[in-house]
């Protein structure tokens, strides 16, 4: 079907509506949807075209330049579409207004693969319109935005990045104040602006991998303090290692990841500090790569989830705080891999969930909370430190009935008596809800406890363990060995306590040998009222013996023997 056209002074004027057509134009020639050419010879690379005002503009040839009609006049089109070949450059407009840029492979050819170059939109202003302004980029494409300012033409416009390809945004200023959503693929932000984003940020949540990367050259503030960062499933926000604080009112991570770049810090507070946020939520989310979270108050919410909520870096409290960890389906509900710190504040763990602090490479995780007791009010709290590390700094640890404290490595108190607290451990049990002490390492993927040694105190530091009322010492045993508790001080029993050995259904799978399961510096005042295996009677191939007032051992019969031969 022929379309009548008029060519005048190098520019094209259409006679009739073309709102439903996708049209490519190069060197005075049009290609219609059926592939036919009109108005001139087939274009060649490096040709320059003048763009008429069209609802949809489709560029077809590589290494060319598309220049606006009138050079500096504003242009408003619905869709700018790059297809098949790359390297097209659109430039020279004062303002290019549109609601979608599409970079995809319509009918790729062999030369396309050899010329995967960069699609460039270089304008003074790129204005977005409609309810959602979409940047859709195919897998082999990079859409580079060099606009001096990316702004909004309509009040309610949202910027949405779709497609598995990459947008490289290098313009110096970012103005949109509505939600920016990276649904799929990668969006890389560089250049300078203050702040980088004036809107809420959403990454992921569409069932596809989505990444928002902020490069070190970008402004350090990232967003306004009133903004929301929401990183959802399969979403990842990568931040530069600037050593600066990001002050956010709301931070939500729901099965997504924020990469802190090594030293990124987030600050939240309810103390009236306008620069700090008020609510941070982790729902199976991860703050990784040296991320620091400083809490001056506000609400740190750990949600019930099917995977752990995790911080790889530092969680620091500069106010009294209860870390409430609910019990989700994940074996470990909340993990801090790195430092857990504070500044002379009372910090406690509440909720029925399991919290793990893993600090193998650190000397101390709680050294700043001088002179304050750490209360485990519910659920389980595990700390894993190196053999020479300090698990809980200067805190006394107080475990409520029904709660548990466990771990591996070394728990050591202060080297001096600071406010009467030396890092002692007290368990306050009840007959129907004992408080538990669990030496061993927890597997965050299964919840199983692997054997390990938990040392309270050191050769130079005395720390005591006290069981009050009904308490339980839980010892793990499996094919790798048996857990042990070392107390460099007094181990005071209540007289109504249980030594609970937990192991495989077939106890003959436990590695044979003799294990020191309780070793103390000072004599124990009592012995355990009961000794159990998986809640029942002790199997015949196991024998618990109080060797002395400071040592209890577990003997496991050699393989092939189901009983001890005296």
Secondary structure, DSSP 8 states (H G I E B T S, - for coil): ----EEEETTEEEESS--TT--BEEETTEEE-TTS-EESSS---TT-EEEE---SEEEE--TT-EEEETTSSS-EE-SEEEEESS---EEE--SEEEESEEEEE-SS--HHHHHT---EEEE-SEEEE-SSEEEEEE-TT-EEEE--SEEEESSTT-EEEEESSSEEEE--SEE---S-EEE-SEEEEE-S--SSSBSS-EEE--SSS-EEEEE-TTS-TT-B-TT-EEEE-TTEEEE------EEE-SEEEEES-EEE-TTT-EEEE-SSS-TTSBSEEEEES-EEEEEEEEEESSSEEEE---SS-EEEEEEEEESS-EEEEB---SSSS-EEEEEEEEESS--EEEESSSEEEEEETT-SBSSTTSTT--EEE-SSEEEEEE-TTSBSSTT--EEE-TT-EEEEEEEE---SS-BTTB---EEEE-BTTB-EEEEESEE-TTT--EE--EEEES-SS----EEEESSEEEEEEEETTEE-EEEESS-EE--SS-EEEEE--SSGGGS--EEEEEEEESS--S---SEEEETTB---TTEEEEEEETTEEEEEE--TT-SS---
